[in-house]
Amino acid sequence: MKDPLLHKIDSFFGRYKARNFKRGEIILRAGDPPLGIFYLKSGYVRVYSFSKNGEELTLIIFKPGDIFPVSWAIGDEPVSYFVEAMTVAELWRVPRDQFLEFVRDKPEILMDLTRRMLVRLLGLMRRMEYLVFGNANNKVASILLICAERFGRREGGKVTIEVPLTHSDIASLVGLTRETASIEMKKLEKSGLIGYRGRLVTILNSRGLRRQSMLDIAA
């Protein structure tokens, strides 16, 4: 049976025309005023920014059911990041005033939006620890475990991350060069901790991968 809250959200956004984006296509650009609020129906989308030196850092990965940019819709915060489709993605876009009218008298939806934002904030705080304190091996192992928690599909003792992460994606998530991320991924694969199912990373040994990460220190 479909979740009643999800049904309400689907019904509201479903009144508007769906928009399809190709992999790598930009959905929002930093500094541009958004044309509305997006609801991700299918696919995966990433939020990223650039440093003054041109270094790229992925901040968030959105999955189906996520809504953005909420901080602009509710708090009038300007969009200071880029949003790009990681896969083929289907999104519904609604005018900001219609979205605000929709959530104004629905505390259950506002509560759900708040919960999602807090989950992302906690995820960012965890990643900040790895960016500052961890070595390259810690960082790569940790981000794979975090992605497995959020996007993983468990089959027996294995977990497949359903987002098709490239080595460049992993590097951007933890502040490494692509070359360094590739080296660390090959080490993890050689040691039997991860494998691949097509373009998807599969964690073969979660306990062993946790020992490689800073998550094992915090556990």
Secondary structure, DSSP 8 states (H G I E B T S, - for coil): ---HHHHHHHHHHTTS-EEEE-TT-EEE-TTS--SSEEEEEES-EEEEEE-TT--EEEEEEE-TT-EE-HHHHHH-----SEEEESS-EEEEEE-HHHHHHHHHT-HHHHHHHHHHHHHHHHHHHHHHHHHHH--HHHHHHHHHHHHHHHHEEEETTEEEE-S---HHHHHHHHT--HHHHHHHHHHHHHTTSEEEETTEEEES-HHHHHHHSTHHHH-
